[in-house]
Amino acid sequence: MGTGLHGDTTAGGKPHFAVLDGLRGTAALLVVIFHIQGITVLFEGSKVVLHHAPLAVDFFFMMSGFVIGYAYDDRWPGMTVRRFLGLRLARLHPLLVLGMILGLVSYLADPFAGDTQSAPGGMIALAFVLGVFALPSLPLANRWTDTHPLNGPAWTLFQEYLGNVLYALILRHLSVRALGMVAGVAALALVAGGAWGGTLDAGSYWETAHMALIRLVFPFVTGLLLFRLRASLPRIRMGFLPLSLILLGAFLLPIAPPIAGFKVNGVAEALAVIVLFPLIVIAGAHSDVGVGAQRLAHWAGKLSYPLYITHYPFLYLYMNLVLVQKASPQVVLLAGVGAVPLTLGVAALAVRWWDAPIRSRLAGWLAR
């Protein structure tokens, strides 16, 4: 039938889009591998393999807009804004808090950091408290100029919450035509931002914090638009594994060199978000996962968010092993390879022993 749906259900009782779930897991895993390999080579451009893996963030935002529309568009006006935001907090926040706890522990107890993380206790405590609420804080020593220094990827959760608030207050009221106009203006801003910086890998540092909202608006609004137009869009069907390979191929493309001083690479990345990602989402929404890949896609989707939000505290340790301790190539290789199953295992444990029980309690509380 090509519905793309499988038997697992959302909190609202709707079946998941199996292929889209799996693709979210593919993107999360590629981000982890990008971070590990990038740290190993100190993120020197020519040595990085998955050059464009940071675009997974834009892909996540687009998927989020699509899923928000699917899960909640037909629940208004019977659902209040307060209840919607409560449901979203119950879905996202437990793992955000766990990621911040892990980030705090990795900052205070890193055996490889030496004296590079000797920040004042008050600044560390403030970063943790703000981070628990997904809010940015001042940079900490040995954390570059990250807006969320105890767990870098949390900057995208801050944007995700902004997207959810925008949906609840404004976007859900807009017609398809109006959403298309917003997406069009946001696409121009995304291209301009890419041309200005030469890359869309921006928004996590204070110097590029303005790019965070720019990277949110186009994919999030477009995801919502794609959901509302899904019945009239071409029924592209490719399946989980072929679409995962397309994502991998896009992330593997080399960095486009400047032409006459013009930063082509940033524009090329923006065009990937504007053109390629919507096609992948459309294909994923209309594709069946297939019997052989169904279990793989299920677990990829289930682990995608916990993997994304909990992996970085462990990579801080790996970073200091490489940069501060200057470990031998053999030790670095062993630690880098081992980091993949380690972070996957932590994500699985986080689902089983942290996220599931806390969300179950929160669901009962929200029901009352």
Disulfide bonds with the S-S distance in Angstrom:
none
